[in-house]
Amino acid sequence: MEPEIAQAVTKRYAVLMAAYNEADLIQATLLAAAQIPGVVGVVLADDGSSDATAQVAMRAGAFVVNNKRNRGKGSAMELAAAALEKIQPFGALDGVLLLDADVGESASAAAALLEPLAADTADLVIGILPTPPGKAGFGLTKSLARDGIFEFGRGFESAAPLSGQRALTLDCLSRVRPFGSGYAMEVDMTIRALQQRQRVVELPVDMSHRATGRNLKGFVHRGRQFNQIQRLLNSYYRR
């Protein structure tokens, strides 16, 4: 066992996850996440799903909290973080993993994100996922997010500005909460961490999730994501 991995096993981490209508993948994601060395539990925020996401998650062992209606990723993740802080269902922790609900069995690869935390070489670790086959979009949203992080995040050049696969120390978590709204959450988190001189690193992880296709649903999703990130960056310009 490598020294970094051995050290990670001695530390305790919780997974925070938001889900909306992910009943088909949530069990595989949760079971894989629970097997990561050092992970002691998962808090899942069901964001007003109309399917059986919450029920499947509870059966898979997650501590589930619920938004009564769909309020967006940032709100759901903040609900999960608040529950972790107030209820402390898993006792004392050393940090958290943030994972997307649709990564399925590949969630196990997020173990790599904990190694820099265990080695005390980073405060926020961001996973760089492999490029999916084919081209899902035109890259406008990713470019907007990358440029915003560079401008407001002290010149940090992000390779994965939109990645939802992240590991944070508890101190860093407190510094970047409350989470930004909607799909702007990750960009806001990175900027706030960098502005407070937290150690932010990105590293490749062999994970995958549903790709947003070049169809009407995909373009609507990316348009909403673009607009929310643009509103976030406009708020930084006004400060």
N, C-alpha and C positions, 0 to 999 in steps of 0.2 A: 504494500500500500504506500503510495506516495505521501510525503510529509504533509502537503497541503490538504489532501483528502482525509488523512488521519485526524488532522486538527479540525476539519469541518465536522467530522462525526461527533466530536466532543461538544460541539456547540448546538444550540437549539434554534430552529427556525420555524416560522409559520408561513403558510402560503395564503395569499389574498387573491381572490378571483371574482370576477363579475361575469354573469351569464344571462343571456336573453335567448330563449328558445333554442337551447343546446342539448335537448334531451337525448339526441342520438350519439353525441360524443362525450358528454360530461362524465359519464362513468369511467370511460377509458382514461380521460385526462386526470380525474381525481385519483384513481388507483395508481397510475404511474407517478403522480406527484407525491403520493403518500410513501412511495418506496425510495424517495431521494434520501440519502444519508443525512441525518440531522433534522429532517422535517418531522415535526411532532403533531401537526394537524393542519387542516385547511378550513379557512373561513370563506364561504361562498355567498355572495350577494346575488340573489335572483332579482333581475331588473324587470319585474312585472311580466314574466313569461306567461304565455297562454298555453304552453305545453306542460309536460311533466318534469321540467328541469329541476325544480326544487325537490320533488319527491325522489327522483333518481339520485340526486346529490346527497340527500339525507341517508338513503339506503347504502350509499357508497362510503358513508362515514364522515361527511363534511358537516361542519357547524354552519347552518344555513340561516341567513337573515334575508328579509324581503323588502323590496320597494313595492308598494301597492300598484304602481303604474310604471311604465317604461320611462325612465328619466335620463338615460344615457350612461355611458361607461364611467365617466368621472364621478357622477353621483353615486353609482352603485359601488365603486371601489372605495369611496369615502365612507359609505355605510359599512362596508366590511372592515375598514381600518378602525372606525369608531367602535365597532363591536369588539374587535381584538383588544383595543385599549381599555374599554370600560369593563368588559366582562372577563377578560383574561382567561379564556377557556382552556388554554394550554399551559398556564403558568409563566414563569420568567422566560424571556427569549433573548437571543443575541441579534436577531435581524429578521427580515421577511423576504419572501419571494413573491413577485407579482407575475402571474401567468395568465394567458388568455385561455378561455374555456374550451376552445376548439383545437388545441394542439394534440389531443389524444395521447397515444402511447409515447409520443416523442417528448412529453413533459419530463420524462426521466433524464433527458440530456441537460436539463436546467441545473443539474448538480454542479456543472462546471461554473455556473455563475456565482456559486457560494465560495469557491476557492479563494478569490481575492479578498472577500470579506474575512474569511478565516485567517488568512495570512496578513491581515491589516494593511493591505496595499490599495484598497479602494473603499469608498463609502457608497457609491452607486455603480453597479455593474449592469451594462446593457447588452443583451444578446443580439448578435448579428446572425439572422437566419439565412440559409442558402437561398439563392435566387430561384424562384419556382420556374419550372419549364414553361416556355412560351412567354409572352409579354402581357401582363395583366392590365396595365394602364399606360398612361403617357408620362408618368413621373412628376407631374406638376405639383401634386400635394407633397411628395417627398422633398422636392427641391425647395418649396416654400418653407417647409419645416426645417430643413437643413440650413437655409439662409437665415432664418429667424434665430436659430440656436447660435449660429456663428456671430450674428450681430449683437444679440443680447446676452450671450453666454460666454463673454470674454474670449472670443475668437476660437471656440472649440469647433473642430471640424468633425461632424457626426457622420458616421457611415450608416447608422440605423436610427434616424431621428424618430421614427414612428413605432419602433419595436415595443411591444407590450411585455416582453420577457425581461424582467429586471430583478436585481437583488439589492437590498438596501440595509444599511445598519439602522438600528432603532433611532439613533440621533439624526441621521439623514432623513428618515421617514418623518420625524417630527418637524424638520425644517421645510419639507416640501408639501406639507398639509396645511389647510385642506386642499385636496386635489382639484386641479382645474376641471372645468366642465367638459362633458362630452368627449369627443375624439381629440380635443386639444390637451388632454391630461398629460400625455407623455412629453410633449414639447414643453409645456409649462414646468413639469417636474425637472426636466433636464436644465432648463434655464435657471430656475430657482436654486438648484443644487450648485451650479457653476457660479452664480452670482455670490453665493455664500462660501465659495472656495472649497466646496466638497471635492473629493477626489473621484472623478468620473472616468470610468474606463469602458471600452466596448470590446467584446471578444466573440468569436464565432461559436455558435452552438448548432448542433445538428438537430434542429427542430423544424416542424412544419405545421401549417394550419390552412384553413380554407383560403384559397386565393380568390380575390375579388375579380370576377370576369369582365370581359368587354361586352356586357349586355346592359339593358336598361337599369336593372337593379344595381349592377356594379357601378355604373356612371352616377346614379343617384347617391349611392353610398360615398363615392369619392368626392362628389360635389359637396355633400354635407360636411365631410371631413375637412375639405379645403376651406370652406366658409368658416367653420368653427376655429380652425387654426389662424385664419386671417384675422378674425375678431380678436383672438388672443394677442396676436402680434400688434394689432392696432392699439390695444390697451397698454402695451409696453411703450409704444411710440408716444402715447399721451402722458406718460409718467415723467 
